[in-house]
Amino acid sequence: MKQIEIDALQKYLQSKLKSPAISVKAGQGKDAPAEVFVNGEFLAVIYKNEDEGEISYDLNMAILAEDLMGC
């Protein structure tokens, strides 16, 4: 994913979720998904999909049952 896309995704998520604490960084490796962090803590990944000339981005966040226990 290009840096311009990562920057746009970060701005979009910060705006939609009303949180400047969200950051998006390039993943490790050529085709790795971008990584989403909140206050430096890993939260999710974003995959880029290209199909028939259309581009979309999928946000994937796994929530462990044990993480819900502390809420």
CHARMM-style PDB file with segment names, atoms N, HN, CA, C and O in Angstrom:
ATOM      1  N   MET     1       0.853  -1.175   0.000  1.00  0.00      PROA
ATOM      2  CA  MET     1       0.000   0.000   0.000  1.00  0.00      PROA
ATOM      3  C   MET     1       0.902   1.243   0.000  1.00  0.00      PROA
ATOM      4  O   MET     1       1.915   1.294   0.698  1.00  0.00      PROA
ATOM      5  N   LYS     2       0.515   2.220  -0.783  1.00  0.00      PROA
ATOM      6  HN  LYS     2      -0.308   2.178  -1.350  1.00  0.00      PROA
ATOM      7  CA  LYS     2       1.298   3.453  -0.883  1.00  0.00      PROA
ATOM      8  C   LYS     2       1.069   4.335   0.342  1.00  0.00      PROA
ATOM      9  O   LYS     2       0.018   4.277   0.980  1.00  0.00      PROA
ATOM     10  N   GLN     3       2.080   5.159   0.660  1.00  0.00      PROA
ATOM     11  HN  GLN     3       2.935   5.206   0.142  1.00  0.00      PROA
ATOM     12  CA  GLN     3       1.992   6.037   1.821  1.00  0.00      PROA
ATOM     13  C   GLN     3       0.823   6.997   1.715  1.00  0.00      PROA
ATOM     14  O   GLN     3       0.196   7.310   2.727  1.00  0.00      PROA
ATOM     15  N   ILE     4       0.513   7.469   0.524  1.00  0.00      PROA
ATOM     16  HN  ILE     4       1.022   7.214  -0.299  1.00  0.00      PROA
ATOM     17  CA  ILE     4      -0.611   8.396   0.345  1.00  0.00      PROA
ATOM     18  C   ILE     4      -1.934   7.729   0.734  1.00  0.00      PROA
ATOM     19  O   ILE     4      -2.826   8.387   1.271  1.00  0.00      PROA
ATOM     20  N   GLU     5      -2.064   6.421   0.464  1.00  0.00      PROA
ATOM     21  HN  GLU     5      -1.340   5.887   0.028  1.00  0.00      PROA
ATOM     22  CA  GLU     5      -3.266   5.681   0.855  1.00  0.00      PROA
ATOM     23  C   GLU     5      -3.318   5.511   2.371  1.00  0.00      PROA
ATOM     24  O   GLU     5      -4.376   5.660   2.983  1.00  0.00      PROA
ATOM     25  N   ILE     6      -2.177   5.201   2.969  1.00  0.00      PROA
ATOM     26  HN  ILE     6      -1.317   5.080   2.472  1.00  0.00      PROA
ATOM     27  CA  ILE     6      -2.104   5.023   4.425  1.00  0.00      PROA
ATOM     28  C   ILE     6      -2.484   6.323   5.132  1.00  0.00      PROA
ATOM     29  O   ILE     6      -3.239   6.312   6.104  1.00  0.00      PROA
ATOM     30  N   ASP     7      -1.956   7.440   4.634  1.00  0.00      PROA
ATOM     31  HN  ASP     7      -1.343   7.449   3.844  1.00  0.00      PROA
ATOM     32  CA  ASP     7      -2.286   8.746   5.225  1.00  0.00      PROA
ATOM     33  C   ASP     7      -3.778   9.050   5.101  1.00  0.00      PROA
ATOM     34  O   ASP     7      -4.393   9.558   6.039  1.00  0.00      PROA
ATOM     35  N   ALA     8      -4.360   8.737   3.936  1.00  0.00      PROA
ATOM     36  HN  ALA     8      -3.861   8.324   3.174  1.00  0.00      PROA
ATOM     37  CA  ALA     8      -5.790   8.987   3.724  1.00  0.00      PROA
ATOM     38  C   ALA     8      -6.634   8.092   4.632  1.00  0.00      PROA
ATOM     39  O   ALA     8      -7.644   8.541   5.174  1.00  0.00      PROA
ATOM     40  N   LEU     9      -6.232   6.834   4.802  1.00  0.00      PROA
ATOM     41  HN  LEU     9      -5.412   6.469   4.361  1.00  0.00      PROA
ATOM     42  CA  LEU     9      -6.958   5.925   5.692  1.00  0.00      PROA
ATOM     43  C   LEU     9      -6.902   6.413   7.138  1.00  0.00      PROA
ATOM     44  O   LEU     9      -7.900   6.359   7.857  1.00  0.00      PROA
ATOM     45  N   GLN    10      -5.735   6.885   7.555  1.00  0.00      PROA
ATOM     46  HN  GLN    10      -4.925   6.929   6.971  1.00  0.00      PROA
ATOM     47  CA  GLN    10      -5.597   7.402   8.921  1.00  0.00      PROA
ATOM     48  C   GLN    10      -6.505   8.610   9.131  1.00  0.00      PROA
ATOM     49  O   GLN    10      -7.209   8.688  10.137  1.00  0.00      PROA
ATOM     50  N   LYS    11      -6.492   9.537   8.203  1.00  0.00      PROA
ATOM     51  HN  LYS    11      -5.920   9.474   7.386  1.00  0.00      PROA
ATOM     52  CA  LYS    11      -7.347  10.729   8.310  1.00  0.00      PROA
ATOM     53  C   LYS    11      -8.824  10.333   8.339  1.00  0.00      PROA
ATOM     54  O   LYS    11      -9.602  10.880   9.121  1.00  0.00      PROA
ATOM     55  N   TYR    12      -9.205   9.387   7.489  1.00  0.00      PROA
ATOM     56  HN  TYR    12      -8.573   8.943   6.854  1.00  0.00      PROA
ATOM     57  CA  TYR    12     -10.592   8.922   7.432  1.00  0.00      PROA
ATOM     58  C   TYR    12     -11.015   8.304   8.763  1.00  0.00      PROA
ATOM     59  O   TYR    12     -12.070   8.643   9.298  1.00  0.00      PROA
ATOM     60  N   LEU    13     -10.190   7.396   9.300  1.00  0.00      PROA
ATOM     61  HN  LEU    13      -9.332   7.121   8.865  1.00  0.00      PROA
ATOM     62  CA  LEU    13     -10.542   6.729  10.562  1.00  0.00      PROA
ATOM     63  C   LEU    13     -10.585   7.718  11.722  1.00  0.00      PROA
ATOM     64  O   LEU    13     -11.477   7.647  12.567  1.00  0.00      PROA
ATOM     65  N   GLN    14      -9.628   8.636  11.764  1.00  0.00      PROA
ATOM     66  HN  GLN    14      -8.904   8.694  11.077  1.00  0.00      PROA
ATOM     67  CA  GLN    14      -9.631   9.644  12.827  1.00  0.00      PROA
ATOM     68  C   GLN    14     -10.904  10.481  12.779  1.00  0.00      PROA
ATOM     69  O   GLN    14     -11.483  10.808  13.815  1.00  0.00      PROA
ATOM     70  N   SER    15     -11.331  10.824  11.567  1.00  0.00      PROA
ATOM     71  HN  SER    15     -10.860  10.558  10.726  1.00  0.00      PROA
ATOM     72  CA  SER    15     -12.533  11.636  11.395  1.00  0.00      PROA
ATOM     73  C   SER    15     -13.799  10.856  11.754  1.00  0.00      PROA
ATOM     74  O   SER    15     -14.631  11.338  12.522  1.00  0.00      PROA
ATOM     75  N   LYS    16     -13.943   9.652  11.198  1.00  0.00      PROA
ATOM     76  HN  LYS    16     -13.267   9.260  10.574  1.00  0.00      PROA
ATOM     77  CA  LYS    16     -15.157   8.863  11.415  1.00  0.00      PROA
ATOM     78  C   LYS    16     -15.301   8.397  12.861  1.00  0.00      PROA
ATOM     79  O   LYS    16     -16.410   8.346  13.394  1.00  0.00      PROA
ATOM     80  N   LEU    17     -14.176   8.056  13.495  1.00  0.00      PROA
ATOM     81  HN  LEU    17     -13.276   8.097  13.062  1.00  0.00      PROA
ATOM     82  CA  LEU    17     -14.222   7.547  14.873  1.00  0.00      PROA
ATOM     83  C   LEU    17     -13.946   8.643  15.897  1.00  0.00      PROA
ATOM     84  O   LEU    17     -13.887   8.391  17.100  1.00  0.00      PROA
ATOM     85  N   LYS    18     -13.777   9.869  15.390  1.00  0.00      PROA
ATOM     86  HN  LYS    18     -13.825  10.073  14.412  1.00  0.00      PROA
ATOM     87  CA  LYS    18     -13.574  11.045  16.238  1.00  0.00      PROA
ATOM     88  C   LYS    18     -12.456  10.839  17.261  1.00  0.00      PROA
ATOM     89  O   LYS    18     -12.631  11.089  18.454  1.00  0.00      PROA
ATOM     90  N   SER    19     -11.294  10.374  16.763  1.00  0.00      PROA
ATOM     91  HN  SER    19     -11.152  10.170  15.794  1.00  0.00      PROA
ATOM     92  CA  SER    19     -10.165  10.113  17.646  1.00  0.00      PROA
ATOM     93  C   SER    19      -8.836  10.379  16.947  1.00  0.00      PROA
ATOM     94  O   SER    19      -8.446   9.642  16.041  1.00  0.00      PROA
ATOM     95  N   PRO    20      -8.141  11.442  17.374  1.00  0.00      PROA
ATOM     96  CA  PRO    20      -6.818  11.701  16.818  1.00  0.00      PROA
ATOM     97  C   PRO    20      -5.759  10.704  17.303  1.00  0.00      PROA
ATOM     98  O   PRO    20      -4.621  10.725  16.834  1.00  0.00      PROA
ATOM     99  N   ALA    21      -6.135   9.838  18.237  1.00  0.00      PROA
ATOM    100  HN  ALA    21      -7.060   9.820  18.618  1.00  0.00      PROA
ATOM    101  CA  ALA    21      -5.206   8.838  18.782  1.00  0.00      PROA
ATOM    102  C   ALA    21      -4.987   7.667  17.824  1.00  0.00      PROA
ATOM    103  O   ALA    21      -4.131   6.819  18.076  1.00  0.00      PROA
ATOM    104  N   ILE    22      -5.747   7.610  16.731  1.00  0.00      PROA
ATOM    105  HN  ILE    22      -6.442   8.299  16.527  1.00  0.00      PROA
ATOM    106  CA  ILE    22      -5.631   6.515  15.764  1.00  0.00      PROA
ATOM    107  C   ILE    22      -4.484   6.804  14.804  1.00  0.00      PROA
ATOM    108  O   ILE    22      -4.370   7.905  14.266  1.00  0.00      PROA
ATOM    109  N   SER    23      -3.636   5.799  14.598  1.00  0.00      PROA
ATOM    110  HN  SER    23      -3.729   4.905  15.035  1.00  0.00      PROA
ATOM    111  CA  SER    23      -2.584   5.915  13.593  1.00  0.00      PROA
ATOM    112  C   SER    23      -2.593   4.670  12.717  1.00  0.00      PROA
ATOM    113  O   SER    23      -2.925   3.574  13.167  1.00  0.00      PROA
ATOM    114  N   VAL    24      -2.223   4.863  11.465  1.00  0.00      PROA
ATOM    115  HN  VAL    24      -1.953   5.754  11.099  1.00  0.00      PROA
ATOM    116  CA  VAL    24      -2.153   3.766  10.507  1.00  0.00      PROA
ATOM    117  C   VAL    24      -0.722   3.736   9.975  1.00  0.00      PROA
ATOM    118  O   VAL    24      -0.173   4.758   9.563  1.00  0.00      PROA
ATOM    119  N   LYS    25      -0.133   2.543   9.994  1.00  0.00      PROA
ATOM    120  HN  LYS    25      -0.579   1.713  10.328  1.00  0.00      PROA
ATOM    121  CA  LYS    25       1.252   2.383   9.550  1.00  0.00      PROA
ATOM    122  C   LYS    25       1.344   1.257   8.535  1.00  0.00      PROA
ATOM    123  O   LYS    25       0.529   0.334   8.526  1.00  0.00      PROA
ATOM    124  N   ALA    26       2.355   1.354   7.681  1.00  0.00      PROA
ATOM    125  HN  ALA    26       3.017   2.103   7.688  1.00  0.00      PROA
ATOM    126  CA  ALA    26       2.594   0.302   6.690  1.00  0.00      PROA
ATOM    127  C   ALA    26       2.945  -0.992   7.413  1.00  0.00      PROA
ATOM    128  O   ALA    26       3.650  -0.979   8.422  1.00  0.00      PROA
ATOM    129  N   GLY    27       2.449  -2.105   6.889  1.00  0.00      PROA
ATOM    130  HN  GLY    27       1.877  -2.115   6.070  1.00  0.00      PROA
ATOM    131  CA  GLY    27       2.782  -3.406   7.449  1.00  0.00      PROA
ATOM    132  C   GLY    27       4.171  -3.839   7.025  1.00  0.00      PROA
ATOM    133  O   GLY    27       4.776  -3.232   6.142  1.00  0.00      PROA
ATOM    134  N   GLN    28       4.671  -4.881   7.650  1.00  0.00      PROA
ATOM    135  HN  GLN    28       4.179  -5.374   8.368  1.00  0.00      PROA
ATOM    136  CA  GLN    28       5.986  -5.418   7.319  1.00  0.00      PROA
ATOM    137  C   GLN    28       5.884  -6.279   6.076  1.00  0.00      PROA
ATOM    138  O   GLN    28       5.080  -7.210   6.036  1.00  0.00      PROA
ATOM    139  N   GLY    29       6.672  -5.988   5.073  1.00  0.00      PROA
ATOM    140  HN  GLY    29       7.325  -5.231   5.106  1.00  0.00      PROA
ATOM    141  CA  GLY    29       6.641  -6.788   3.855  1.00  0.00      PROA
ATOM    142  C   GLY    29       5.924  -6.082   2.727  1.00  0.00      PROA
ATOM    143  O   GLY    29       5.139  -5.160   2.949  1.00  0.00      PROA
ATOM    144  N   LYS    30       6.204  -6.526   1.512  1.00  0.00      PROA
ATOM    145  HN  LYS    30       6.841  -7.275   1.331  1.00  0.00      PROA
ATOM    146  CA  LYS    30       5.682  -5.870   0.305  1.00  0.00      PROA
ATOM    147  C   LYS    30       4.161  -5.858   0.236  1.00  0.00      PROA
ATOM    148  O   LYS    30       3.570  -4.805  -0.003  1.00  0.00      PROA
ATOM    149  N   ASP    31       3.521  -6.991   0.437  1.00  0.00      PROA
ATOM    150  HN  ASP    31       4.001  -7.846   0.632  1.00  0.00      PROA
ATOM    151  CA  ASP    31       2.066  -7.082   0.303  1.00  0.00      PROA
ATOM    152  C   ASP    31       1.343  -7.186   1.644  1.00  0.00      PROA
ATOM    153  O   ASP    31       0.188  -7.607   1.702  1.00  0.00      PROA
ATOM    154  N   ALA    32       2.027  -6.802   2.716  1.00  0.00      PROA
ATOM    155  HN  ALA    32       2.965  -6.460   2.669  1.00  0.00      PROA
ATOM    156  CA  ALA    32       1.425  -6.890   4.051  1.00  0.00      PROA
ATOM    157  C   ALA    32       0.333  -5.830   4.215  1.00  0.00      PROA
ATOM    158  O   ALA    32       0.433  -4.745   3.642  1.00  0.00      PROA
ATOM    159  N   PRO    33      -0.701  -6.138   4.987  1.00  0.00      PROA
ATOM    160  CA  PRO    33      -1.749  -5.137   5.233  1.00  0.00      PROA
ATOM    161  C   PRO    33      -1.208  -3.998   6.100  1.00  0.00      PROA
ATOM    162  O   PRO    33      -0.223  -4.164   6.819  1.00  0.00      PROA
ATOM    163  N   ALA    34      -1.865  -2.848   6.020  1.00  0.00      PROA
ATOM    164  HN  ALA    34      -2.665  -2.713   5.436  1.00  0.00      PROA
ATOM    165  CA  ALA    34      -1.541  -1.732   6.911  1.00  0.00      PROA
ATOM    166  C   ALA    34      -2.003  -2.107   8.316  1.00  0.00      PROA
ATOM    167  O   ALA    34      -2.897  -2.936   8.485  1.00  0.00      PROA
ATOM    168  N   GLU    35      -1.390  -1.494   9.311  1.00  0.00      PROA
ATOM    169  HN  GLU    35      -0.664  -0.820   9.174  1.00  0.00      PROA
ATOM    170  CA  GLU    35      -1.727  -1.793  10.714  1.00  0.00      PROA
ATOM    171  C   GLU    35      -2.312  -0.556  11.378  1.00  0.00      PROA
ATOM    172  O   GLU    35      -1.837   0.560  11.166  1.00  0.00      PROA
ATOM    173  N   VAL    36      -3.346  -0.765  12.181  1.00  0.00      PROA
ATOM    174  HN  VAL    36      -3.732  -1.671  12.353  1.00  0.00      PROA
ATOM    175  CA  VAL    36      -4.033   0.329  12.873  1.00  0.00      PROA
ATOM    176  C   VAL    36      -3.683   0.263  14.357  1.00  0.00      PROA
ATOM    177  O   VAL    36      -3.724  -0.803  14.973  1.00  0.00      PROA
ATOM    178  N   PHE    37      -3.342   1.413  14.916  1.00  0.00      PROA
ATOM    179  HN  PHE    37      -3.309   2.279  14.416  1.00  0.00      PROA
ATOM    180  CA  PHE    37      -2.993   1.521  16.328  1.00  0.00      PROA
ATOM    181  C   PHE    37      -3.830   2.608  16.984  1.00  0.00      PROA
ATOM    182  O   PHE    37      -4.225   3.575  16.333  1.00  0.00      PROA
ATOM    183  N   VAL    38      -4.098   2.446  18.270  1.00  0.00      PROA
ATOM    184  HN  VAL    38      -3.777   1.661  18.799  1.00  0.00      PROA
ATOM    185  CA  VAL    38      -4.733   3.488  19.075  1.00  0.00      PROA
ATOM    186  C   VAL    38      -3.822   3.721  20.267  1.00  0.00      PROA
ATOM    187  O   VAL    38      -3.570   2.815  21.060  1.00  0.00      PROA
ATOM    188  N   ASN    39      -3.333   4.947  20.381  1.00  0.00      PROA
ATOM    189  HN  ASN    39      -3.537   5.683  19.736  1.00  0.00      PROA
ATOM    190  CA  ASN    39      -2.358   5.285  21.424  1.00  0.00      PROA
ATOM    191  C   ASN    39      -1.188   4.306  21.437  1.00  0.00      PROA
ATOM    192  O   ASN    39      -0.704   3.935  22.506  1.00  0.00      PROA
ATOM    193  N   GLY    40      -0.736   3.888  20.268  1.00  0.00      PROA
ATOM    194  HN  GLY    40      -1.130   4.189  19.399  1.00  0.00      PROA
ATOM    195  CA  GLY    40       0.414   3.002  20.152  1.00  0.00      PROA
ATOM    196  C   GLY    40       0.131   1.530  20.348  1.00  0.00      PROA
ATOM    197  O   GLY    40       1.034   0.705  20.212  1.00  0.00      PROA
ATOM    198  N   GLU    41      -1.112   1.179  20.665  1.00  0.00      PROA
ATOM    199  HN  GLU    41      -1.847   1.849  20.775  1.00  0.00      PROA
ATOM    200  CA  GLU    41      -1.488  -0.226  20.879  1.00  0.00      PROA
ATOM    201  C   GLU    41      -2.144  -0.781  19.608  1.00  0.00      PROA
ATOM    202  O   GLU    41      -3.073  -0.184  19.064  1.00  0.00      PROA
ATOM    203  N   PHE    42      -1.646  -1.925  19.150  1.00  0.00      PROA
ATOM    204  HN  PHE    42      -0.891  -2.410  19.592  1.00  0.00      PROA
ATOM    205  CA  PHE    42      -2.178  -2.545  17.940  1.00  0.00      PROA
ATOM    206  C   PHE    42      -3.662  -2.836  18.103  1.00  0.00      PROA
ATOM    207  O   PHE    42      -4.101  -3.325  19.144  1.00  0.00      PROA
ATOM    208  N   LEU    43      -4.436  -2.528  17.054  1.00  0.00      PROA
ATOM    209  HN  LEU    43      -4.079  -2.131  16.208  1.00  0.00      PROA
ATOM    210  CA  LEU    43      -5.883  -2.726  17.101  1.00  0.00      PROA
ATOM    211  C   LEU    43      -6.411  -3.586  15.950  1.00  0.00      PROA
ATOM    212  O   LEU    43      -7.264  -4.448  16.163  1.00  0.00      PROA
ATOM    213  N   ALA    44      -5.907  -3.353  14.727  1.00  0.00      PROA
ATOM    214  HN  ALA    44      -5.215  -2.653  14.555  1.00  0.00      PROA
ATOM    215  CA  ALA    44      -6.501  -4.005  13.562  1.00  0.00      PROA
ATOM    216  C   ALA    44      -5.551  -3.939  12.370  1.00  0.00      PROA
ATOM    217  O   ALA    44      -4.487  -3.323  12.430  1.00  0.00      PROA
ATOM    218  N   VAL    45      -5.963  -4.586  11.293  1.00  0.00      PROA
ATOM    219  HN  VAL    45      -6.827  -5.087  11.244  1.00  0.00      PROA
ATOM    220  CA  VAL    45      -5.242  -4.490  10.030  1.00  0.00      PROA
ATOM    221  C   VAL    45      -6.210  -4.014   8.943  1.00  0.00      PROA
ATOM    222  O   VAL    45      -7.423  -4.190   9.053  1.00  0.00      PROA
ATOM    223  N   ILE    46      -5.655  -3.417   7.905  1.00  0.00      PROA
ATOM    224  HN  ILE    46      -4.669  -3.274   7.816  1.00  0.00      PROA
ATOM    225  CA  ILE    46      -6.455  -2.973   6.767  1.00  0.00      PROA
ATOM    226  C   ILE    46      -5.877  -3.613   5.513  1.00  0.00      PROA
ATOM    227  O   ILE    46      -4.698  -3.448   5.198  1.00  0.00      PROA
ATOM    228  N   TYR    47      -6.731  -4.347   4.803  1.00  0.00      PROA
ATOM    229  HN  TYR    47      -7.688  -4.481   5.058  1.00  0.00      PROA
ATOM    230  CA  TYR    47      -6.354  -4.984   3.552  1.00  0.00      PROA
ATOM    231  C   TYR    47      -6.868  -4.150   2.388  1.00  0.00      PROA
ATOM    232  O   TYR    47      -7.981  -3.626   2.431  1.00  0.00      PROA
ATOM    233  N   LYS    48      -6.054  -4.033   1.352  1.00  0.00      PROA
ATOM    234  HN  LYS    48      -5.150  -4.459   1.316  1.00  0.00      PROA
ATOM    235  CA  LYS    48      -6.460  -3.340   0.130  1.00  0.00      PROA
ATOM    236  C   LYS    48      -6.945  -4.381  -0.866  1.00  0.00      PROA
ATOM    237  O   LYS    48      -6.272  -5.383  -1.105  1.00  0.00      PROA
ATOM    238  N   ASN    49      -8.116  -4.141  -1.445  1.00  0.00      PROA
ATOM    239  HN  ASN    49      -8.663  -3.327  -1.251  1.00  0.00      PROA
ATOM    240  CA  ASN    49      -8.689  -5.043  -2.444  1.00  0.00      PROA
ATOM    241  C   ASN    49      -8.860  -4.298  -3.758  1.00  0.00      PROA
ATOM    242  O   ASN    49      -9.423  -3.203  -3.800  1.00  0.00      PROA
ATOM    243  N   GLU    50      -8.370  -4.902  -4.821  1.00  0.00      PROA
ATOM    244  HN  GLU    50      -7.913  -5.791  -4.787  1.00  0.00      PROA
ATOM    245  CA  GLU    50      -8.550  -4.354  -6.161  1.00  0.00      PROA
ATOM    246  C   GLU    50      -9.273  -5.387  -6.998  1.00  0.00      PROA
ATOM    247  O   GLU    50      -8.787  -6.505  -7.168  1.00  0.00      PROA
ATOM    248  N   ASP    51     -10.451  -5.013  -7.531  1.00  0.00      PROA
ATOM    249  HN  ASP    51     -10.845  -4.105  -7.393  1.00  0.00      PROA
ATOM    250  CA  ASP    51     -11.254  -5.937  -8.317  1.00  0.00      PROA
ATOM    251  C   ASP    51     -11.915  -5.178  -9.456  1.00  0.00      PROA
ATOM    252  O   ASP    51     -12.687  -4.247  -9.225  1.00  0.00      PROA
ATOM    253  N   GLU    52     -11.616  -5.570 -10.662  1.00  0.00      PROA
ATOM    254  HN  GLU    52     -10.989  -6.326 -10.849  1.00  0.00      PROA
ATOM    255  CA  GLU    52     -12.197  -4.969 -11.868  1.00  0.00      PROA
ATOM    256  C   GLU    52     -12.033  -3.451 -11.876  1.00  0.00      PROA
ATOM    257  O   GLU    52     -12.953  -2.721 -12.245  1.00  0.00      PROA
ATOM    258  N   GLY    53     -10.868  -2.988 -11.472  1.00  0.00      PROA
ATOM    259  HN  GLY    53     -10.121  -3.581 -11.172  1.00  0.00      PROA
ATOM    260  CA  GLY    53     -10.587  -1.561 -11.497  1.00  0.00      PROA
ATOM    261  C   GLY    53     -11.103  -0.778 -10.308  1.00  0.00      PROA
ATOM    262  O   GLY    53     -10.845   0.421 -10.204  1.00  0.00      PROA
ATOM    263  N   GLU    54     -11.822  -1.425  -9.414  1.00  0.00      PROA
ATOM    264  HN  GLU    54     -12.031  -2.399  -9.499  1.00  0.00      PROA
ATOM    265  CA  GLU    54     -12.332  -0.745  -8.222  1.00  0.00      PROA
ATOM    266  C   GLU    54     -11.459  -1.111  -7.028  1.00  0.00      PROA
ATOM    267  O   GLU    54     -11.009  -2.249  -6.900  1.00  0.00      PROA
ATOM    268  N   ILE    55     -11.225  -0.137  -6.157  1.00  0.00      PROA
ATOM    269  HN  ILE    55     -11.591   0.788  -6.260  1.00  0.00      PROA
ATOM    270  CA  ILE    55     -10.403  -0.344  -4.967  1.00  0.00      PROA
ATOM    271  C   ILE    55     -11.266  -0.169  -3.727  1.00  0.00      PROA
ATOM    272  O   ILE    55     -12.063   0.764  -3.635  1.00  0.00      PROA
ATOM    273  N   SER    56     -11.095  -1.081  -2.775  1.00  0.00      PROA
ATOM    274  HN  SER    56     -10.447  -1.839  -2.850  1.00  0.00      PROA
ATOM    275  CA  SER    56     -11.752  -0.958  -1.472  1.00  0.00      PROA
ATOM    276  C   SER    56     -10.749  -1.362  -0.404  1.00  0.00      PROA
ATOM    277  O   SER    56      -9.716  -1.965  -0.699  1.00  0.00      PROA
ATOM    278  N   TYR    57     -11.063  -1.025   0.828  1.00  0.00      PROA
ATOM    279  HN  TYR    57     -11.901  -0.535   1.068  1.00  0.00      PROA
ATOM    280  CA  TYR    57     -10.188  -1.340   1.950  1.00  0.00      PROA
ATOM    281  C   TYR    57     -11.024  -2.044   3.013  1.00  0.00      PROA
ATOM    282  O   TYR    57     -12.112  -1.585   3.361  1.00  0.00      PROA
ATOM    283  N   ASP    58     -10.513  -3.152   3.524  1.00  0.00      PROA
ATOM    284  HN  ASP    58      -9.629  -3.524   3.241  1.00  0.00      PROA
ATOM    285  CA  ASP    58     -11.222  -3.921   4.551  1.00  0.00      PROA
ATOM    286  C   ASP    58     -10.488  -3.806   5.880  1.00  0.00      PROA
ATOM    287  O   ASP    58      -9.304  -4.127   5.980  1.00  0.00      PROA
ATOM    288  N   LEU    59     -11.204  -3.347   6.889  1.00  0.00      PROA
ATOM    289  HN  LEU    59     -12.166  -3.086   6.807  1.00  0.00      PROA
ATOM    290  CA  LEU    59     -10.667  -3.263   8.242  1.00  0.00      PROA
ATOM    291  C   LEU    59     -11.013  -4.557   8.963  1.00  0.00      PROA
ATOM    292  O   LEU    59     -12.181  -4.939   9.033  1.00  0.00      PROA
ATOM    293  N   ASN    60     -10.002  -5.232   9.497  1.00  0.00      PROA
ATOM    294  HN  ASN    60      -9.053  -4.922   9.439  1.00  0.00      PROA
ATOM    295  CA  ASN    60     -10.204  -6.510  10.173  1.00  0.00      PROA
ATOM    296  C   ASN    60      -9.663  -6.402  11.592  1.00  0.00      PROA
ATOM    297  O   ASN    60      -8.473  -6.172  11.807  1.00  0.00      PROA
ATOM    298  N   MET    61     -10.570  -6.574  12.560  1.00  0.00      PROA
ATOM    299  HN  MET    61     -11.537  -6.761  12.386  1.00  0.00      PROA
ATOM    300  CA  MET    61     -10.197  -6.461  13.964  1.00  0.00      PROA
ATOM    301  C   MET    61     -10.662  -7.709  14.702  1.00  0.00      PROA
ATOM    302  O   MET    61     -11.855  -8.009  14.744  1.00  0.00      PROA
ATOM    303  N   ALA    62      -9.721  -8.423  15.278  1.00  0.00      PROA
ATOM    304  HN  ALA    62      -8.752  -8.178  15.244  1.00  0.00      PROA
ATOM    305  CA  ALA    62     -10.057  -9.603  16.067  1.00  0.00      PROA
ATOM    306  C   ALA    62     -10.162  -9.192  17.535  1.00  0.00      PROA
ATOM    307  O   ALA    62      -9.303  -8.481  18.058  1.00  0.00      PROA
ATOM    308  N   ILE    63     -11.228  -9.652  18.188  1.00  0.00      PROA
ATOM    309  HN  ILE    63     -11.926 -10.229  17.764  1.00  0.00      PROA
ATOM    310  CA  ILE    63     -11.436  -9.348  19.618  1.00  0.00      PROA
ATOM    311  C   ILE    63     -11.475 -10.679  20.360  1.00  0.00      PROA
ATOM    312  O   ILE    63     -12.352 -11.510  20.126  1.00  0.00      PROA
ATOM    313  N   LEU    64     -10.525 -10.865  21.243  1.00  0.00      PROA
ATOM    314  HN  LEU    64      -9.812 -10.190  21.433  1.00  0.00      PROA
ATOM    315  CA  LEU    64     -10.478 -12.093  22.035  1.00  0.00      PROA
ATOM    316  C   LEU    64     -11.476 -12.031  23.187  1.00  0.00      PROA
ATOM    317  O   LEU    64     -11.665 -10.972  23.787  1.00  0.00      PROA
ATOM    318  N   ALA    65     -12.102 -13.134  23.493  1.00  0.00      PROA
ATOM    319  HN  ALA    65     -11.948 -13.994  23.006  1.00  0.00      PROA
ATOM    320  CA  ALA    65     -13.069 -13.190  24.594  1.00  0.00      PROA
ATOM    321  C   ALA    65     -12.413 -12.742  25.903  1.00  0.00      PROA
ATOM    322  O   ALA    65     -13.043 -12.070  26.719  1.00  0.00      PROA
ATOM    323  N   GLU    66     -11.159 -13.115  26.096  1.00  0.00      PROA
ATOM    324  HN  GLU    66     -10.647 -13.661  25.433  1.00  0.00      PROA
ATOM    325  CA  GLU    66     -10.470 -12.747  27.331  1.00  0.00      PROA
ATOM    326  C   GLU    66     -10.267 -11.223  27.451  1.00  0.00      PROA
ATOM    327  O   GLU    66     -10.185 -10.686  28.555  1.00  0.00      PROA
ATOM    328  N   ASP    67     -10.187 -10.542  26.301  1.00  0.00      PROA
ATOM    329  HN  ASP    67     -10.253 -10.978  25.404  1.00  0.00      PROA
ATOM    330  CA  ASP    67     -10.062  -9.086  26.328  1.00  0.00      PROA
ATOM    331  C   ASP    67     -11.355  -8.422  26.800  1.00  0.00      PROA
ATOM    332  O   ASP    67     -11.316  -7.324  27.355  1.00  0.00      PROA
ATOM    333  N   LEU    68     -12.486  -9.070  26.588  1.00  0.00      PROA
ATOM    334  HN  LEU    68     -12.517  -9.962  26.137  1.00  0.00      PROA
ATOM    335  CA  LEU    68     -13.762  -8.515  27.012  1.00  0.00      PROA
ATOM    336  C   LEU    68     -13.947  -8.590  28.528  1.00  0.00      PROA
ATOM    337  O   LEU    68     -14.742  -7.839  29.093  1.00  0.00      PROA
ATOM    338  N   MET    69     -13.234  -9.470  29.171  1.00  0.00      PROA
ATOM    339  HN  MET    69     -12.588 -10.080  28.711  1.00  0.00      PROA
ATOM    340  CA  MET    69     -13.369  -9.660  30.612  1.00  0.00      PROA
ATOM    341  C   MET    69     -12.960  -8.409  31.403  1.00  0.00      PROA
ATOM    342  O   MET    69     -13.481  -8.162  32.490  1.00  0.00      PROA
ATOM    343  N   GLY    70     -12.028  -7.623  30.853  1.00  0.00      PROA
ATOM    344  HN  GLY    70     -11.605  -7.823  29.969  1.00  0.00      PROA
ATOM    345  CA  GLY    70     -11.552  -6.444  31.558  1.00  0.00      PROA
ATOM    346  C   GLY    70     -12.395  -5.215  31.315  1.00  0.00      PROA
ATOM    347  O   GLY    70     -12.078  -4.144  31.834  1.00  0.00      PROA
ATOM    348  N   CYS    71     -13.461  -5.332  30.543  1.00  0.00      PROA
ATOM    349  HN  CYS    71     -13.719  -6.202  30.122  1.00  0.00      PROA
ATOM    350  CA  CYS    71     -14.287  -4.153  30.211  1.00  0.00      PROA
ATOM    351  C   CYS    71     -15.466  -4.004  31.159  1.00  0.00      PROA
ATOM    352  OT1 CYS    71     -16.256  -3.070  31.020  1.00  0.00      PROA
TER     353      CYS     71
END
